[in-house]
């Protein structure tokens, strides 16, 4: 299974929610997610494609452990996830196998669906508002997954989201890291 997504800066959250409601969308309760993300020791950020990345996510009262391996781009990856009981122990285990922690992502998220497209609206501490459209697919061919990404972004266009707002290679921890690097200069 592959997670294929597109992401964009969200200029007018209220207007996008209003447009999604015209599609009959119902929204989830707000989730508070705190993501602790880990890369193999010696691998720089942003990590090369194909690098295994671990995430320990506290989502309200639930804790999830995720493996992500990017494929043709940062928004095309193999993803495996399971619920765990002890996030602190998982963090300790990941550090013991020589993975290091990158910037923590703290966000508020609501979700909805339009057909087989999952839509998430995020407010990320230190970065602002974003929208993601994603599908979980079985297509092994990277060109087929890129075509799906184009279709997903075309859908975002129906919500008034333009190319100028698109985030091509942005994952939140990388964006937070880049923001910190700019401040240091």
C-alpha positions in Angstrom: 0.0 0.0 0.0 1.1 3.5 -0.8 0.0 6.8 0.7 -0.2 9.3 -2.2 -1.0 12.9 -1.2 -0.8 16.5 -2.1 -0.4 19.5 0.2 -1.0 23.2 0.1 -0.9 26.2 2.3 -4.5 27.1 3.3 -5.2 30.8 2.8 -8.8 30.8 3.8 -9.7 27.9 6.0 -13.3 29.0 6.6 -14.0 29.3 2.9 -12.5 25.9 2.1 -14.7 24.3 4.9 -17.7 26.0 3.4 -16.9 24.6 -0.1 -16.3 21.1 1.3 -19.7 21.2 2.9 -21.3 21.8 -0.5 -19.9 18.3 -1.3 -21.8 17.0 1.7 -18.7 16.6 3.9 -19.0 16.0 7.6 -15.9 16.7 9.6 -14.3 14.6 12.4 -13.8 16.0 15.8 -10.6 18.0 16.1 -7.5 15.8 16.8 -4.5 17.1 18.6 -1.5 15.3 17.2 2.1 15.6 18.5 4.5 13.8 16.2 8.0 12.7 17.3 9.9 11.7 14.1 13.1 9.8 13.8 15.8 9.3 11.1 18.6 6.8 11.0 21.8 8.2 12.6 24.0 9.8 10.0 21.2 10.6 7.6 20.8 14.4 7.2 17.5 16.3 7.0 15.9 16.5 4.5 16.5 12.8 4.2 17.1 11.1 0.9 14.2 9.3 -0.8 13.9 5.7 0.3 15.1 6.4 3.9 13.0 4.7 6.5 11.5 7.2 8.9 9.8 6.3 12.2 7.0 8.4 13.8 5.6 8.1 17.3 2.3 10.1 17.3 0.2 11.0 20.3 -3.3 11.6 18.9 -5.5 12.8 21.7 -5.3 9.8 24.1 -4.1 7.3 21.5 -0.5 6.5 20.5 0.5 5.3 17.0 3.8 4.0 15.7 4.4 4.5 12.0 7.1 3.5 9.4 7.3 5.7 6.3 9.5 5.1 3.3 9.4 7.8 0.6 9.2 6.5 -3.0 9.1 8.8 -6.0 8.7 12.0 -3.8 8.1 13.1 -0.3 4.3 12.8 -0.8 4.4 9.3 -2.2 5.4 6.7 0.4 5.0 3.2 1.8 3.3 3.5 5.1 2.7 1.0 7.9 1.1 2.0 11.2 -0.1 0.4 14.4 -1.5 1.5 17.7 0.9 1.0 20.7 0.4 1.2 24.4 3.6 3.0 25.5 4.9 5.9 23.3 7.7 6.7 25.7 9.0 3.1 25.5 8.8 3.2 21.7 10.8 6.4 21.6 13.4 4.8 23.8 13.6 1.7 21.6 13.9 3.8 18.4 16.8 5.8 20.0 18.5 2.5 21.0 18.6 1.3 17.4 20.4 4.5 16.4 17.7 6.8 15.1 17.7 10.5 16.1 14.8 12.9 16.6 14.1 15.7 14.3 11.7 18.7 15.0 8.5 17.8 16.8 5.3 18.6 14.9 2.4 19.8 17.0 -0.8 20.2 15.1 -4.6 20.4 15.3 -6.3 18.4 12.6 -9.8 17.8 11.3 -10.6 15.2 8.6 -13.3 14.5 6.0 -13.8 12.4 2.9 -15.0 13.2 -0.7 -15.4 9.8 -2.2 -12.2 7.9 -1.8 -10.2 11.0 -1.1 -9.3 11.8 2.5 -9.1 15.5 3.2 -7.3 16.8 6.2 -7.1 20.4 7.4 -4.2 21.1 9.7 -3.1 24.0 11.9 0.6 23.4 12.6 2.3 25.2 15.4 4.9 27.5 14.0 3.8 27.0 10.3 0.1 27.9 9.9 -2.8 26.3 8.1 -2.6 23.5 5.4 -4.8 21.2 3.5 -3.9 17.7 2.3 -5.7 15.4 -0.1 -4.7 11.8 0.0 -5.5 8.3 -1.2 -4.2 4.9 -0.1 -3.4 3.0 -3.3 -1.8 -0.3 -4.4 -0.3 1.0 -7.7 3.3 0.0 -7.8 4.1 2.1 -10.8 5.4 5.5 -9.7 4.0 7.2 -12.8 0.5 6.0 -11.9 1.0 7.4 -8.4 2.1 10.8 -9.9 -1.0 10.8 -12.0 -3.1 10.3 -8.9 -1.2 13.3 -7.3 -2.2 15.4 -10.3 -5.8 14.3 -9.9 -5.7 15.1 -6.2 -4.4 18.6 -6.8 -7.0 19.2 -9.5 -9.6 18.4 -6.8 -8.0 20.9 -4.5 -8.5 23.4 -7.4 -12.2 22.9 -7.1 -11.9 24.3 -3.5 -10.1 27.4 -4.7 -6.6 26.3 -4.0 -4.2 27.4 -6.6 -0.7 26.3 -7.8 0.9 29.2 -5.8 -0.2 27.6 -2.6 1.0 24.0 -3.4 3.7 22.5 -1.2 5.7 20.0 -3.4 8.2 18.4 -1.1 7.1 19.7 2.2 6.7 17.5 5.2 6.0 19.4 8.4 9.3 18.5 10.2 11.3 19.5 7.2 9.5 22.8 6.9 10.0 23.4 10.6 13.7 22.6 10.3 14.1 24.9 7.2 12.4 27.7 9.1 14.9 27.2 12.0 17.8 27.2 9.6 16.6 30.5 8.0 16.4 32.1 11.5 20.0 31.1 12.3 21.3 32.9 9.2 
